[in-house]
């Protein structure tokens, strides 16, 4: 459930996202869906509106850019160029506006930061749009940028279609990119209590020269008291160690030393959220979590989905039981 904090817009934001698109394309309605989880009657935005969205423990600042031409010409560049990501909304129900929408989308790509994620939301509102028309629109906006195709999602500001998928994209693509831009993760280590005993899982980059002498005695299995969560951050030699643990799970990340406090805070929050996801897995496995269950989960969520690593690194995975 997303939480809206209307009077706390001065709160520190982890990520800033600009939402752009022509007037009456449905930007404000989609933002209301994202922030409040419901369809709220809206009016054309003059200037900009700002909201906060909470996702995966992160505070995401959403800037709704008015779509009228004077605002596009005066304000868009300033906000988009300072944002960590861009969401561009185009109205699938107005074919006559698609060419103009595409032109301004291409212009917006010139302002967004290099490598910052870009998402196009094709808003069909409550209309039935043919698959042929949808494919035509996707083709217009699926441009290549930095050798990557821009992500497109079909959505509806009226029904809420793909709103959760948009939030997932915000929480993963944007935050991951911020981390990858500033921090190189060498190693992930987790200690997890299962029915079979304590399982240790390690995922490391092939190029890492980190050895056991650098890990012990810093990384070890230790758990928090029941009902508590422990967070640790320390520096040793040329590396940083981040840990999140509760009474059943202890997860570590080892990165190169970095002075980016914002990125380290994001990394720690993501680690806390990942501990919660493992708990969700444990609840699903009513007969008890096994080593095989855990292996599948970690490979899917950390390696296949490229969490903490770039696609070029192909991290290595190993799992074993802890000898107590």
Secondary structure, DSSP 8 states (H G I E B T S, - for coil): -----TT-TTS--SEEEEEE-STTSSHHHHHHHHHHSS-------SSEEEEEEEETTEEEEEEEE--SHHHHHHTHHHHHHH-SEEEEEEETT-GGGHHHHHHHHHHHHHHS-TT--EEEEEE-TT----HHHHHHHHHHH--EETTEE-EEEEE-TTT-TTHHHHHHHIIIIIHHHHHHHH--EEEEEEEEEETTEEEEEEEE-TT----HHHHTTTS------TT--EEEEEEETTEEEEEEE-SSEEEEEEEE----HHHHHHHHHHHHHHHHHHHHHHHH-TT---HHHHHHHHIIIIIIT-TTS-TTT--EEEEEE---
